[in-house]
Amino acid sequence: MAEKEGVGNGLGTSGFTLGVLSIIFAGWMGIIIAVVGGIFCFVQQKNKKMRISKVGLILNVVGFIVSVLFVVLYSTVIAPLIGEVAA
């Protein structure tokens, strides 16, 4: 498969950055950022395979999993404890 002429690595770099941010902003925002970053990295891999987009894809998957776990943990454990303390 021939690589497209003039295709840069902007999407891969953006996806990598969003992958890091999805881990930092774990929660609902982290889920949204991870999905967008994953799409960016996937498109970059389809156009021109680069290492940074592959690492970004891995970071986005990790960020998505961490964010989902954080939301589940917060809604099942932390929120009820806060409700008991406030009452």
N, C-alpha and C positions, 0 to 999 in steps of 0.2 A: 504494500500500500504506500503510495507516494505521499510525502508530506506536503501540505498546502504551502504555496509560496507567500511570504509576507505575514505569516501567522506568528505572532509573538507569544510571550508567556505571561501576558497580563492577567488572564483568567486564572492561571495556575497560582500566581503570586497572590491575587485577591482571595482565592479559595484557601490558600495556606494561612493567610492573615485571619480570615473568618474562622478557620479551624481553631486557631489559638484563642480567638475571642469567644468562641462557643464554649470552651472549657472554662474561661475566666468568668463569663456571665452565665453560669449554670442556672437553669430554670426555664421558664417559658421563653425568655429572650434567647437563651442558649439553643433551644430547639429550633427556633426560627433561623438563627444565624447558621447553625450546622446544616440545615437543609439547603439554604442558599449557597453556602460555601461548597457543599457537596456537589451541587449542580454545576457550579463554576469549574471545579476540579474535573468532573466527569466530562464536560464539554471540552476542556483543555486536553484531556487525555485522548479524546476522539480526534481532535484536530492535529495535535502534535504532542507526542509522548514526552513528558518531562518529569524529572525526579521530584521537583518541588510540588507538582500537582498530585503526584502519587502520595507524597508525605502529607499534603494538605487533605487528601481524601481520607487517609487514615486518621488524621487529627479530627476531621469533621465527624467521622463515625464514633470516635471516642467521646467527643464533645456531646454528640446526640445521646449516647448511652448514659453519660454522667448527668446530663440535664434531665433525662427521663427518670433516672433513679432519684435525683434530687426532688423532682416534683412529686413523685410517689411517696418518698420519705416524708416530705413536708406535709403533704395532705393527710397521711395516715398517722404520723407520730407527733410531729412538732405542733401542728395547728391545734389538735385536741389538748395538748399540754398547755399551750398558751391560753386556750379557752378556760381550762380549769383554774389556772393561776389568776386570771382576770376576774373570775366569778367569786 
